[in-house]
């Protein structure tokens, strides 16, 4: 009733010869199929060692910071906390300002990655910078469009001798849309 096809699923694996014929004929590192070569144990060990060294360096920096904070008196600790709070507030304000600039660019139909060209200082400078950028971008797009249209533009009616002989475009369209009259009228149709 059902014609089922028996598939050797080992043919579809990435490599190895464990399932019969070995599939696509590539070896274990996948070079035959255009994939990146598989990592060897030495490569994995090197990456693990590098990640561990980075983690240990981070831990040492955190321990040094904790020891430095432990050695501070109450006034120094308060000053440190105040400077950290100011730094975080400035970072949040900068992020919010950046988001506002992205919204302003979207309102002007400009790409969001133009935010990198806008100085994030005061609101007035941002508004003038966004306006100037929008004007410059619009002018350059308009100039490029006009340049491309100028190269491909043809004046209407300059088709040469055939247009003079046949008449205007409208008369040619009218002639082509009329049904062709047969020489002999058929009374039955």
C-alpha positions in Angstrom: 0.0 0.0 0.0 2.7 2.5 1.0 5.9 2.7 -0.9 8.5 3.6 1.8 12.0 4.5 0.9 14.7 3.0 3.2 17.3 5.7 3.9 20.7 5.1 5.3 20.8 8.1 7.7 24.5 7.7 8.4 25.1 9.1 4.9 23.8 12.4 6.0 26.2 12.8 9.0 29.2 15.2 8.9 31.9 12.6 8.7 33.2 9.3 9.9 32.9 5.8 8.5 30.9 4.3 11.3 27.6 3.8 9.4 28.6 1.9 6.4 30.0 3.7 3.4 30.9 6.9 5.2 28.4 9.3 3.7 29.6 12.3 1.7 33.3 11.2 1.5 34.7 13.8 3.8 37.0 13.2 6.7 36.3 14.2 10.3 37.3 17.8 9.9 34.7 18.6 7.2 37.1 20.0 4.6 35.3 18.4 1.7 32.0 20.0 2.5 33.3 23.6 2.8 32.8 23.8 6.5 35.3 25.2 9.0 37.9 22.6 10.2 37.0 20.9 13.4 39.0 22.0 16.5 41.7 19.7 17.7 42.2 19.0 21.4 45.2 21.3 21.4 43.1 24.1 20.0 40.4 23.6 22.6 43.0 23.4 25.4 44.5 26.7 24.2 41.1 28.4 24.2 40.3 27.1 27.6 43.7 28.3 29.0 43.1 31.7 27.4 39.7 32.0 28.9 40.9 30.9 32.3 43.8 33.4 32.2 41.3 36.2 31.4 39.0 35.1 34.2 41.9 35.0 36.7 43.0 38.5 35.7 39.4 39.7 36.2 39.3 38.1 39.6 42.6 39.6 40.6 41.3 43.1 39.6 38.1 42.6 41.6 40.1 41.4 44.6 42.5 44.4 44.3 39.5 46.8 44.1 37.8 45.1 47.1 41.1 45.4 49.2 41.4 49.1 48.1 37.8 49.7 49.2 38.3 47.8 52.5 41.3 50.1 53.3 39.3 53.3 52.8 37.7 55.2 55.7 34.1 56.3 55.6 34.7 59.7 53.9 36.8 58.1 51.1 34.2 55.4 50.6 31.4 57.9 50.4 33.4 60.0 47.8 34.1 56.8 45.8 30.5 55.8 45.9 29.4 59.4 44.8 31.9 59.3 41.9 30.6 55.9 40.9 27.0 57.1 41.0 27.9 60.2 38.9 29.6 58.0 36.3 26.6 55.6 36.1 24.2 58.5 35.9 26.2 60.1 33.1 26.3 56.8 31.2 22.5 56.5 31.6 22.0 60.1 30.4 24.2 59.5 27.4 22.3 56.3 26.5 18.9 58.1 26.8 20.2 61.0 24.7 21.5 58.6 22.1 18.0 56.9 22.0 16.4 60.4 21.6 18.7 61.2 18.7 17.8 57.8 17.0 14.1 58.8 17.4 14.8 62.2 15.9 16.6 60.6 13.0 13.7 58.2 12.4 11.3 61.2 12.4 13.5 62.7 9.6 13.5 59.3 7.7 17.2 59.0 8.2 19.1 55.8 9.0 19.7 55.1 12.7 23.4 54.5 12.3 23.8 58.3 11.5 23.6 58.8 15.3 27.4 58.3 15.3 27.8 61.5 13.3 25.8 63.6 15.8 27.6 65.2 18.8 25.7 64.2 21.9 26.2 67.4 23.8 23.2 69.8 24.3 19.7 69.6 22.9 20.1 72.7 20.7 23.3 71.4 19.1 21.7 68.0 18.5 18.7 69.6 16.8 20.8 71.8 14.6 23.1 68.8 13.8 20.2 66.6 12.9 18.6 69.3 10.7 21.9 69.9 8.9 22.5 66.2 8.4 19.0 65.7 7.1 19.4 68.6 4.6 22.8 67.5 3.4 21.6 63.9 3.1 18.4 65.0 1.2 20.4 67.2 -1.1 22.9 64.5 -2.0 20.1 62.0 -2.6 18.3 64.5 -4.8 21.4 65.3 -6.8 22.1 61.6 -7.3 18.5 60.9 -8.5 18.6 63.9 -10.9 21.9 62.7 -12.2 20.6 59.2 -12.9 17.4 60.5 -14.4 19.3 62.9 -16.6 21.3 60.1 -18.1 18.2 58.0 -18.9 15.7 60.7 -19.9 14.4 60.9 -23.4 12.3 63.7 -24.6 8.8 62.7 -25.7 8.1 62.9 -29.4 11.7 62.6 -30.4 11.3 59.1 -31.8 12.6 60.1 -35.3 10.9 59.8 -38.6 8.4 57.1 -37.6 6.8 59.4 -35.0 6.3 62.2 -37.6 4.9 59.8 -40.1 2.4 58.1 -37.7 1.4 61.1 -35.7 1.3 61.6 -32.0 1.5 58.8 -29.4 -2.2 59.2 -28.6 -3.3 58.7 -32.2 -1.1 55.6 -32.5 -2.7 54.1 -29.3 -6.2 54.9 -30.6 -5.5 53.2 -33.9 -4.1 50.1 -32.2 -7.1 49.8 -29.8 -9.7 49.9 -32.6 -10.8 46.5 -33.7 -9.6 45.5 -37.2 -12.3 45.7 -39.8 -12.6 42.7 -42.0 -13.0 43.2 -45.8 -16.3 41.4 -45.9 -18.9 41.8 -43.3 -20.4 38.6 -42.0 -24.1 39.1 -41.4 -24.2 36.2 -38.9 -21.9 37.8 -36.4 
